[in-house]
Amino acid sequence: MENSVYKVIEIIGSSSQSWEDAATNAVSKASKTLEDLRIAEVITMDMKVENGKVTTFRTKLRLSFKFRSD
């Protein structure tokens, strides 16, 4: 069995529609540059409010991906 090491980073996605869309947008964007993306863990969710109305949903994620040393 192979021993693996994973790197963990935090990112924030945003959407005008929902927290789920914000998370999906973040993972989609990150997967374009991170290889072997494995886990996306939701840390927090918040929203931007302007003039008493929600304008943006934000989801902070912790992502893990396989670490390559070569």
C-alpha positions as CSV (number, residue, x, y, z in Angstrom):
1,M,0.0,0.0,0.0
2,E,1.3,3.4,-1.0
3,N,1.9,6.1,1.7
4,S,0.4,9.4,0.7
5,V,0.7,12.9,1.8
6,Y,-2.0,15.5,1.3
7,K,-1.8,19.3,1.3
8,V,-4.6,21.4,2.7
9,I,-5.6,24.9,1.6
10,E,-8.6,27.2,2.3
11,I,-10.5,29.0,-0.5
12,I,-13.7,31.1,-0.6
13,G,-16.2,30.8,-3.4
14,S,-19.0,33.3,-4.1
15,S,-22.4,33.3,-5.9
16,S,-25.4,35.5,-6.2
17,Q,-27.6,32.4,-6.1
18,S,-26.7,30.2,-3.1
19,W,-24.1,28.8,-0.7
20,E,-24.1,25.6,-2.6
21,D,-23.4,27.4,-5.9
22,A,-20.6,29.3,-4.1
23,A,-19.0,26.0,-3.0
24,T,-19.4,24.4,-6.4
25,N,-17.9,27.5,-8.1
26,A,-14.9,27.3,-5.8
27,V,-14.3,23.6,-6.3
28,S,-14.7,23.9,-10.1
29,K,-12.2,26.7,-10.3
30,A,-9.7,25.0,-7.9
31,S,-9.9,21.7,-9.8
32,K,-8.5,23.4,-12.9
33,T,-5.1,24.0,-11.2
34,L,-5.0,21.4,-8.4
35,E,-4.2,17.8,-9.3
36,D,-5.8,14.9,-7.4
37,L,-8.3,17.1,-5.4
38,R,-9.8,14.8,-2.8
39,I,-11.9,16.5,-0.2
40,A,-13.8,19.7,0.1
41,E,-14.9,20.5,3.6
42,V,-17.3,23.5,4.3
43,I,-15.8,25.6,7.1
44,T,-18.2,28.6,7.1
45,M,-20.9,30.3,5.1
46,D,-21.7,34.0,5.1
47,M,-23.4,36.5,2.9
48,K,-22.9,40.1,1.8
49,V,-25.8,42.4,2.5
50,E,-26.4,45.7,0.8
51,N,-29.3,48.0,1.6
52,G,-31.0,45.2,3.6
53,K,-30.8,42.6,0.8
54,V,-28.5,39.6,0.3
55,T,-26.3,40.2,-2.7
56,T,-23.7,37.5,-2.4
57,F,-23.4,34.1,-0.8
58,R,-19.9,33.1,0.3
59,T,-18.7,29.6,1.3
60,K,-15.3,29.0,2.8
61,L,-13.8,25.6,2.0
62,R,-10.9,23.5,3.2
63,L,-9.6,21.5,0.2
64,S,-7.1,18.6,0.3
65,F,-5.2,17.3,-2.6
66,K,-2.4,14.8,-3.1
67,F,1.0,16.4,-2.4
68,R,3.7,15.7,-5.1
69,S,7.3,16.4,-4.1
70,D,8.7,15.9,-7.6
